């Protein structure tokens, strides 16, 4: 179903329907994430991916106008690149552990310590929150810096439009 | 291991790759800047799957500690991807702002028209 949505996005040329399809895609991705036990990520994906991204895309659509110009002229070179990369990636899976293998490296490195000690060390029951805010707090601090920089960049770019008076304020 | 057995035990990776390559194809093949940004975000969501799918344990639950459960899925990829989602929407916003600005300067967000305008040395705002 997700593959179908992605194909529709690739083929569709009306940008408004592409934006709506991207929202549907985000909700499907959130559903898959729930199935993979990543409830926090699913919640974030549903609100940020399907909510904020769609609003941003619609705002940009309003400023840029809605129709894509023409179908691609030579699709064969990009298709060949895509096929080669698929082959390389599939070859890469030969060395990876199987799905849901409890002895895979990802499950035996630092994670048992987080799961066993997080409640005692931080007092937070949700281990994701404990790791995010406590063990890896600097990551989250860096993330807020990235978001701040992006927000400042957006404001700097769009304020010029407004000052000249020929663009709509966002 | 046989091909079918390999596919059965690694299918989550294969799905991830389909999404990844589709996003990459949109980025390369499509000239419209907004379409390119959407392709980029599809690529990005495939990376979420690439991280989170190996962390799943069949029979496990979400990593919220409770006495009733013994097996939890891996919380570390969830944390990394939470960060990635937020950074992703920040880059998307910045990219869209640049697209709006390009449209303001060139009157178009189609790649070939922008390049043609650049070649002609036409006047820009």
Interface residues (C-beta under 8 A of the other chain):
Chain A: X2 X3 X6 X7 X9 X10 X15 X18 X19 X22 X25 X26 X29 X32 X33 X36 X37 X38 X39 X40 X41 X44 X45 X48 X49 X52 X53 X56 X57 X59 X60 X61 X63 X64 X65 X68 X69 X72 X75 X77 X78 X79 X81 X82 X85 X86 X89 X90 X93 X94 X96 X97 X98 X99 X100 X102 X104 X106 X107 X110 X111 X114 X115 X118 X119 X125 X126 X127 X128 X131 X132 X136 X139 X140 X143 X146 X147 X149 X150 X151 X153 X154 X157 X158 X160 X161 X164 X166 X167
Chain B: X6 X9 X10 X11 X12 X13 X14 X15 X17 X18 X19 X20 X21 X22 X23 X24 X25 X26 X28 X29 X30 X31 X32 X34 X35 X38 X39 X41 X42 X45 X48 X49 X52 X53 X54 X55 X56 X57 X58 X60 X61 X62 X63 X64 X65 X66 X72 X73 X74 X75 X76 X77 X78 X79 X81 X82 X83 X85 X86 X87 X89 X90 X91 X92 X93 X94 X96 X97 X98 X99 X100 X101 X103 X104 X109 X110 X112 X113 X125
